[in-house]
């Protein structure tokens, strides 16, 4: 009987270990890439140039980098971003770091891929302000120095197209990943990678129910096919005092993109990686600190009031999801023709 008990206990422990291994997943070392846009050095080089180039905007003042600053968090630290002519957008800029692992892009998941996301801001009247995507192509075609880079990336012929502009930017963004965090090292077996408080916070994160939404390698929901977003209603507990305090009902989320009443206040679950770099928080940038964000989410989504110890422990765990940002050097852009920005 004792042997049976020992064997049962060993099997139970093994089952728990397997369950934990499935529950806690490290970020892959390489971002996934679509079959029709394999990552190549020439494509990444071109994409980096386009990412940093403000000439993709109507005023020549706003680039992808303007709202997604790679020197720190891959965002702009404003509640909502500022576009051409000082116009303010309606939502907080998500980080570009690790966006390659998300199965849908934008807060409302309206873009299925990085390629489609890259086409959005240039023709957005508030963000980059170009009249349309054809105007973006025309702008790039009028910069002669770009053609050799497009031909190196895509071959000869009519290769300066909006699809290739988007493909290049997406290829570059797939290099902007942070897989080697203390958390990743911990789940790979380096048990000294996390502090005792971070381990305690990791367990608390699971126990209070955060993993209902924030699971998988990105802590952004289960891994789904590209183009299939993982959406949750937010706020769920509309009677929470935080809802009014932070204006969480003012934006109807995915409904604004689809017009479907069922999508009202539905949002793509955001990643929790690198949160220490991406304050302020929430879709409207209304929450300034990470500990307050934890309180807000516990109340609005789980209908729970956490103790200060629980909050501190979860924050410590979330800090372990921050990785070293990939080193960047500024690209050298082709020269600007003198009449490029003429009205």
C-alpha positions, 0 to 999 in steps of 0.5 A: 500500500505504501508503494502504491501511495508513493507511486500515486504521489509521484504520478500526481507530481508529474502531472502537475509538472506537465500542467505547469509546463503547458501553462507557463510558456517561454517566448520563441527565439524567432518570430513566425513569418508568413509564407508569402513574406519570408524574412530576408536581410534586404527586406529587413534593411528596407523595412527599417528605413521605411519605419524610421522615415517621416516622409511616409506622412503628409507633413514629412514629420511623423514616422512609425518610430514617432509613436513606437519609439524603439529607444525604450518601450516601442510606444510613445508614453502618451495617453493617446498618440499625436499625429500630423498637425498635432492631432491626438488619436483616440487610443494608446499606442501599443508596443511594437516589441513582440507584436509579431507574435500576436494573431491580430493587430490594433486594440480592436484586432481589425488587422489580421497581420503586421502587413495589414497593420502597416497599411493603416497609419499612413492613410489615417487622417489623424496619424500620418495624414496621406490622402490614400495608399496610392499617395504613399506609393507615389511619395516613395517613388519620388525618392529615387534612392529608394528603388535600389533597396526595393529591387534588392528586397523584391527583384526588378520591375514594378516593385514599389507597391503598397504591399511591398512597403507593408511587407518590408516594414513587417519583416523589420518588425519581426526582428523586434522581439524580446525572448530572453526575459527572467521569466523565460529563463525561469520556465526553461529551468533557470530557477534562480532567474526569478526572485522569491517575490516574483515566484510568489507573484507568478502563483498569485497571478494564476490563483486570482484568475489573471490567466483566464485572459492573459495566457500563452507565451505572450500573455495575450491569450491562447495561440491562435492562427494568424488573423484570428484575434482573442477578444474579451469584454472590457470592462466586464464588471461595469459597476466597478468604481474604476470604470467611471474613474478611468472612462473605460466605457467611453470607447466601444472597442471592436464595435467601432471597427465592425459595427456589430453590437456583439462587439461592443466593448470587446478588445483584443487581449494585450500582451503583458510583456515589457509593461515596465516600459509602456506606461500609461496603461489601458486602451485610453492610457488613463492608468498611470502606474502598473500597480494601479493597472493590476487593481483596475483589472482585478476589479473590472474583470475578476470582481476582486479587491486584491490586498496590497501584498497581492498587488505588489507580488503580481507587479514583481512578477510582471516586471520579470516579463521585461527583456533586453530590447534589441540594439538599434542603429539609425538607418541612413535614408535616401536624400529628399528631392526639394519638391517632395513635400510641395502641396 
